[in-house]
Amino acid sequence: MPTDTDITPPETDWFVHDRFGLFIHWGIYALGARHEWVKSVEKLDDAYYQRYFDYFDPDLYDPRIWAREARNAGMKYFVVTSKHHDGFCLWDSDLTDYKATNTPYGKDLLQPMVDAFRDEGLKVGFYHSLIDWHHPDFPVDGFHPQRDDLEFRAANQHRAIRNYVPYLHGQTRELLSRFGKLDIMWFDFSYA
């Protein structure tokens, strides 16, 4: 029978000691003043949800304050949603136009956050969704916001996950190569 030490890689030993951290869910869904699943739960179509993108301008965003307060609270790491299920990217991805740099804010949100938390001595991690409702090849599944729209489903029956996978891999490569060493890479979702 394997023990925890048999299945836990040594490079993750820090997590046993540094368990107190900050997990930030943040994206354009914040404009709706609800939650990150708002697009699916309320079955918002792309046209309605686009207004969040069109008006996204976090003018009070200052990751240095977040990082300082996290350190002052005794936190040892932070994880942020690089991309949630809606497909919106907090960094300047080369693979999509659906990103912070194309909103009214116009800047990468992820790099300043990474820098601020590292400067305060916290470990850095990304939460990255395997789901992407914005991508034209991600299938209309049981969680998709327009899952009950029969006309939408019929028009999108050609979607194929095999065409989406290279995009997902490409974004993962961007995250792993542009932001230095990551202490946590958290992939969300499984259909198993």
N, C-alpha and C positions, 0 to 999 in steps of 0.2 A: 504494500500500500504506500503510495507516494506521500511524502510530507510536504508542507508548504515550502520548505527550503529546497526540495527537489524540483519544484515547478516554478519557483519565483526567481527570475534572473537577478544576479547580484547588482546590476546597475539600477535596480528599482528599490534597493534596500533603504534609500533615503526616505521613501514614502512612509515606511513604518514609523519613523521618528517625526517626520515633518507633515503630519496628517492634516493640520489646520491650514486651509487655503481658501482661495476665492474662486468661485466658478461663475463666470459672467455670461449670461445669455443676452446678447444685444445685437440689434439689427434694425432694419426699417420697420419691422413689426412693432417697435417701441412707439411709433407715432400713433398707433391705434389705441395706446394706453391699455392694452390688454396683455396678451401672452404670445410666446413664439409660435404656438400652434393656431393662432387666430385664423390664418388663411384656410386651413383645413376644417377646423371646428365650425367656423361660420360659413364655410363653402364660398369664400370670396373668389370671384373670377379675376382673371389677369387685369382687365380694364379697371376694376375697382381698386385692386391692390396697387396698381401703378401709381396712384396718388401718393402712396407712402414713399416710393422711390423719388417721385418728382419734387417732394417737399422735404426730403431728408437733409437736414442741415444742423447737426448738433453743435451749435455755436458755443455752448458752454463746456464742450468736451475738453477735459484736461486730465490725461492719464497720469500725470505726475501726482495730482491730488489723490486719485484712486490708489496709486501704488504706495504713496506715503501713509495713507490711512490704513491700508492693508498691513504694511509693516508695523505701524504703531499698534495695531490690534493683535500682533503676534503671528500673523499669517506667514507661511513659508513658501507658498507657491500661488500661481494664478493660472486659470484656464479660461479661454475666451472662445466664443463661437466664431471661428474663421468664416464659416458658412453654415447657416441652418437650412432646414428643409425647403424654404422658399427660394433657395439658390443665390441669395444676395451675398456677395463677397465683401468682407471688410478690407481686403487688400487689393492692390492693383494687378489683378490676374491678367495674364496675356490671353487667356482662353475664353473670356466672356466680356460683354459690355455691361453686365448686370453687377456692378461693383461701386464701391464708395466714391471712387475717383470720377464717376460719371453722374453723381448726384449734385445738387447745389453746393454741398460741402466741398467736393472737388479734390479731396486729398485721401491718401492712404490712411486708414485708421489703425491698422494692425502694427505697423513698424513703430510708431511713437509709443504705443502701449507696451510692446515688447521691450523697448529701450527703457521706458520709465520703470517697469517692474524689475528689470535686471539691475538698473541703477540703485534700486532700493534693496537689492540682495535677494529677491524672490526668484524662485525657479519659474520657468515659463512653459506653458502648454497650450495646445490648440484642441478645441472640439471641432470636428469636421463631419458634416452630415453626408451619409451615403446617398440620401434622397436629394433630388433637385427638381422641384416642380416647375422651375423656369426653363430647364433644358428641353429642347424639342424632341429628344429621343428617350427621355425618362418616361417609362410607362405610366399610363393612367391606372393606378392601382386603387386598392380600397382605402387609402389614406389621402389620395389626391383631392385637392379642393373641389374639382369639378367631376368627381366620381359619379355623381347622380345625374349629370347633364348628358342625356343620351345622344344629343346632337354632337356635343363636344367629343364624347367617347368615340363615336363613329368616325368623326373627322380625324381622330388621332390614333386609330387602331394600328397604324403602321409603325408606331414607336417601338423601338427594340433596345433592350438594355445592353446588348452587345455593342451597339453603336455609342452608348453613353459611357461605357467603361473606360475607353481611352481618355476621355475628358476628365473623368474622376481621377485616373492615374496621373494625368498631367497636372491637375491642380494639387494633388498630393506631392508631386515632385517640386512644384513651386514652393509649397509650404516648408518642405524639408530642406530646401536649398537656399532660400532667401533670408531666413531669419536667424541663422546661427543654430547652435545646439538647442534642441527642444528636449525638455525633461519629460513631457507627456504629449503623446499624440493620441487623441481620443476619437475613435470613429463611432458615430451613432447610427444605429439601426441594423436590423437583421431580419431576414424573412424566414429564417430556419425555424 
